[in-house]
């Protein structure tokens, strides 16, 4: 079970990196100066990026701790 947690940690870290890349890439692709739709304006994308990047960072950190085995230690009762 501990090995599965470590493998999932790698997957979560890669998922966080990929998701952050794709959200920033989508922002650069969809922002157009002559765009008339709301998706083509930079303000919604700035808000989306500001909200989403800490979530991706948390997912990366969760995967890092899973990879390092922080979640495999049992707690002793006091």
N, C-alpha and C positions, 0 to 999 in steps of 0.2 A: 504494500500500500504506500510505503514511503517513496518507492521508486516512481509510482504513478504520480504522486504529488510533485516530484521533481520534474517529470516530463511535462506535466500540465503547467508548471512554472515557466518552462521554456516557451510553451505555446502561448501563455498569457503575455509574456514579454514581447514575443513576436507580433501578437495580435495588437498590442498597444502601439508598437512602432508603426505597424501597417495602417492602423486606423488613424493615427495622427498624420501620417503622410497623406493618406487619401483625403482627409478633411481639408488639409491645407492646399492640396492639389486641386480639389474641387472648387475651393474659393478662388484660386488664381484663374481657373478655367471659366468660371461663371461670372466673374466681375467684368463688366463691360461698360465703357464710358457712355455708349449710346443706348444702353439697355433700358427698356421701358418696364420690364417686370421687376418685382420686388427681389427676386433671386439674383438679379444683375447688379444690385447696389452693394456697396462695400459694408455698410453698417450692419445688416443682418449677419453677414459672414464674420465680422469682427466679434459680434456677440456670441455666435456659435463657437468660434475658435476659443474665446475667453472662457466659455463654460466647459467646452469639451476637453481641452488640453489638460486641465487638472485631473479630470476623470481618467484620461489615458495615462497620465503619470501615476495615478494611484493603482491602476491595473498593472502597470509595469513594476511598481514597487511590490505589489502583492505577488506577482510572479517571481520577482527576485528573492523575496523571503521564502517562497515555496521551494525555489531552486536551492537555496542555501540550507534548507531543512529546518527552518524555524517553526514550522507547524507540525513537525513530527515528534517533538519532545513532549513527553507526558508531564503533566503538572502533579506535583506531590501534594497530598492533602496536609493541611497544617493543623 
